[in-house]
Amino acid sequence: MIHLSFSLPEPGSPWRRTWEGAKQSDPAGLAEIDLRYKYFGVNVEMLVDNVEVISNRRFVTLVDLALSLSHAERRISSGEDAAFGFTESEEVIHLRRDGDLISLTSSKRPWRVTVEHEELASAFSSFLREAHSRLTSEIPRLIVNPVIRQILPE
């Protein structure tokens, strides 16, 4: 079983200010580099069969993670291996395809988990839809931003 979710930081948190800062600009024109690394900090958690793939204590920028997961899913679906990392740390999560199974490993921790491709694809898809929905409900003008539009697979 896969649990992949995010939550907004508590009011007053420096990470919460990354959401407020985005509202001060023209959301439609925010550059990819700013969207990936400056705005929209969230607390993320990913558990696969009770293995902590992403710690619920980790904060990341939502757009960067969403775009990374979207890219990883496209690679896995086309039969390639993939990986995603975190700007805030050196850890990389590797995804290796073996038929219908995907093995996940960490560059920094000793765990290894295997899941069905369809289950992983479903978890990523749900996460991406929720990320897009939260971003565009918090700041409606983001809907026309070309970077934000890349989050949802076609």
C-alpha positions in Angstrom: 0.0 0.0 0.0 1.2 3.5 -0.9 0.4 6.6 1.1 1.6 9.8 -0.6 0.3 13.2 0.7 1.2 16.7 1.6 0.0 19.4 4.0 0.5 23.1 4.1 2.7 24.4 6.9 1.2 25.9 10.0 0.4 29.6 10.0 3.4 31.6 11.2 5.9 29.0 9.9 8.6 30.2 7.5 7.4 27.6 5.1 3.9 29.1 5.2 5.4 32.4 4.1 6.4 30.7 0.8 2.7 30.6 0.0 2.1 34.2 1.0 5.0 35.4 -1.1 3.6 33.9 -4.3 0.4 36.0 -3.8 2.5 39.2 -4.0 3.5 38.6 -7.6 1.7 38.0 -10.9 1.0 34.2 -10.5 0.5 33.7 -14.2 4.0 35.0 -14.9 6.0 33.3 -12.1 9.2 31.7 -13.6 9.8 28.0 -13.3 12.9 28.5 -11.1 10.9 30.5 -8.6 8.0 28.1 -8.6 10.4 25.1 -8.1 12.6 26.6 -5.4 11.1 29.7 -3.8 7.4 29.2 -3.4 4.8 26.7 -2.0 6.6 24.8 0.8 4.7 21.8 2.0 5.2 19.0 4.5 5.3 15.7 2.5 5.0 12.0 3.5 5.3 8.9 1.4 4.9 5.5 2.9 5.2 2.3 0.9 4.2 -0.9 2.9 5.0 1.0 6.1 8.5 2.0 4.9 9.1 5.7 5.2 10.2 6.7 1.7 9.7 10.4 2.4 9.6 11.4 6.1 6.6 13.3 7.3 9.1 15.7 8.9 10.4 16.8 5.5 9.4 20.1 3.9 9.8 20.5 0.2 8.6 22.9 -2.5 5.4 21.4 -3.9 5.9 22.5 -7.5 9.4 21.0 -7.7 8.3 17.7 -6.2 5.1 17.5 -8.4 7.1 18.2 -11.6 9.7 15.6 -10.5 7.1 13.0 -9.8 5.3 13.7 -13.1 8.6 13.3 -15.0 9.4 10.1 -13.1 6.1 8.6 -13.9 6.4 9.4 -17.6 9.8 7.6 -17.6 8.6 4.6 -15.7 5.5 4.3 -18.0 7.8 4.3 -21.0 9.8 1.4 -19.5 12.8 3.5 -18.3 14.2 3.8 -14.8 13.7 7.1 -13.0 14.6 9.1 -9.9 13.6 12.1 -8.0 15.4 14.1 -5.4 15.0 17.0 -3.0 16.7 20.4 -3.3 16.9 20.5 0.4 19.0 17.3 0.8 21.3 15.0 -1.2 19.0 12.0 -1.0 17.7 10.6 -4.3 14.9 8.1 -4.6 15.6 5.6 -7.4 12.7 3.9 -9.3 13.7 0.8 -11.3 11.2 -1.0 -13.5 11.1 -4.8 -13.7 8.1 -5.8 -15.7 5.0 -4.7 -13.8 7.0 -4.1 -10.7 8.8 -0.9 -9.5 11.6 -1.1 -7.0 12.2 2.0 -4.9 15.5 2.6 -3.1 17.2 5.5 -1.4 20.7 6.8 -2.0 21.0 7.6 1.7 19.0 4.9 3.6 19.1 1.1 3.5 15.5 0.3 2.7 14.1 -1.2 -0.6 10.5 -1.6 -1.4 8.7 -3.1 -4.5 5.2 -2.0 -5.7 3.1 -2.7 -8.7 3.5 -0.1 -11.4 -0.2 0.6 -11.6 -0.4 1.3 -7.8 2.6 3.7 -8.0 1.1 5.4 -11.1 -2.2 5.8 -9.3 -0.5 7.3 -6.1 1.5 9.7 -8.2 -1.6 10.7 -10.3 -3.6 11.4 -7.2 -0.8 13.4 -5.6 -0.4 15.5 -8.8 -4.2 16.2 -9.1 -4.3 17.2 -5.4 -1.2 19.4 -5.8 -2.6 21.2 -8.9 -6.0 21.6 -7.2 -4.5 23.1 -4.0 -2.2 25.4 -5.9 -5.0 26.7 -8.1 -7.5 27.0 -5.4 -5.1 29.0 -3.2 -4.1 31.2 -6.1 -6.6 30.9 -9.0 -4.4 32.8 -11.5 -1.9 30.0 -11.4 -4.2 28.0 -13.6 -2.8 29.9 -16.6 0.9 29.5 -15.6 2.6 27.2 -18.1 4.7 25.6 -15.4 1.7 24.8 -13.3 0.0 23.3 -16.3 2.8 20.8 -16.7 1.9 19.2 -13.4 -1.1 17.3 -14.7 -0.3 14.6 -17.3 -2.0 15.0 -20.6 
